[in-house]
């Protein structure tokens, strides 16, 4: 399993637009900009407990979106398949031009989804 901060950052990348503006801002401050709960609470003029609760709820929402839509799971699977194909290409005895064309085509496929 991914480290919590990394997981939240990836989930935020996929599902952040589905959060409210306030949730997005708090998640960005806490996970992306590394603000403390105290700094965020001061910025919003609310308690640290309220900030903690809001961040926890927003994080749970991101996890629920992933459980329903599986976008991050599919992204990770495509990334692993792409890495495997790259390894196969690098070990295959192919003409260099063909290897380059195949690599470009694979990268294009992986980057569009």
C-alpha positions in Angstrom: 0.0 0.0 0.0 1.1 3.5 -0.7 2.2 5.8 2.0 -0.8 7.8 3.3 0.4 11.2 2.0 1.3 9.8 -1.4 -2.0 8.0 -1.6 -4.0 11.1 -0.7 -2.1 13.2 -3.2 -2.9 10.6 -6.0 -6.5 10.4 -4.9 -6.7 14.2 -4.9 -5.3 14.3 -8.4 -8.0 12.0 -9.6 -11.0 13.1 -7.5 -10.1 16.5 -6.1 -12.6 18.3 -8.4 -15.4 16.4 -6.7 -14.7 18.0 -3.3 -16.0 21.3 -2.1 -13.8 24.4 -2.4 -13.1 24.4 1.3 -12.3 20.7 1.4 -10.0 21.1 -1.6 -8.2 24.0 0.0 -7.7 22.2 3.3 -6.4 19.0 1.5 -4.0 21.1 -0.6 -2.7 23.0 2.5 -2.3 19.8 4.5 -1.0 17.3 2.0 0.4 19.3 -0.8 1.8 22.4 0.9 2.6 20.7 4.3 0.7 23.2 6.5 0.2 22.1 10.1 -3.3 21.7 11.6 -2.6 24.8 13.7 -1.7 26.9 10.6 -4.8 25.8 8.8 -7.0 26.5 11.8 -5.5 29.9 12.1 -6.1 30.6 8.4 -9.7 29.6 8.6 -10.3 30.9 12.2 -11.6 27.5 13.3 -10.3 24.9 15.8 -7.6 22.4 15.0 -10.1 19.7 15.8 -12.5 21.1 13.1 -9.6 21.2 10.6 -8.7 17.6 11.5 -12.3 16.5 11.1 -12.7 18.3 7.7 -9.5 16.8 6.4 -10.4 13.3 7.6 -13.9 13.6 6.0 -12.5 14.8 2.7 -9.9 12.0 2.7 -12.7 9.5 3.4 -14.7 10.9 0.5 -11.6 10.5 -1.8 -11.3 6.9 -0.7 -15.0 6.3 -1.3 -14.7 7.7 -4.8 -11.8 5.4 -5.5 -13.8 2.4 -4.1 -16.6 3.1 -6.6 -14.6 4.3 -9.7 -11.2 2.6 -9.4 -9.4 5.3 -11.4 -6.2 5.1 -9.3 -6.2 1.3 -9.4 -6.5 1.3 -13.2 -3.9 4.0 -13.5 -1.4 1.9 -11.3 -2.2 -1.2 -13.4 -1.5 0.6 -16.7 1.7 2.0 -15.2 2.9 -1.5 -14.2 2.0 -2.9 -17.6 3.8 0.0 -19.3 6.9 -0.7 -17.2 6.8 -4.4 -18.1 6.5 -3.6 -21.8 9.4 -1.2 -21.6 11.5 -3.9 -20.0 10.5 -6.4 -22.7 11.4 -3.9 -25.4 14.8 -3.2 -23.9 15.7 -6.9 -23.8 14.3 -7.8 -27.2 16.6 -8.0 -30.1 14.9 -5.5 -32.4 16.1 -3.0 -34.9 16.8 0.3 -33.0 14.4 2.3 -35.2 11.6 -0.3 -34.7 12.3 -0.3 -30.9 12.1 3.5 -30.8 8.8 3.6 -32.8 7.3 0.9 -30.5 8.4 2.8 -27.5 6.9 6.1 -28.8 3.6 4.3 -29.6 3.4 2.6 -26.2 4.1 5.9 -24.4 1.4 7.6 -26.4 -1.1 4.9 -25.5 -0.2 5.0 -21.8 -0.3 8.8 -21.7 -3.7 9.2 -23.3 -5.7 7.2 -20.8 
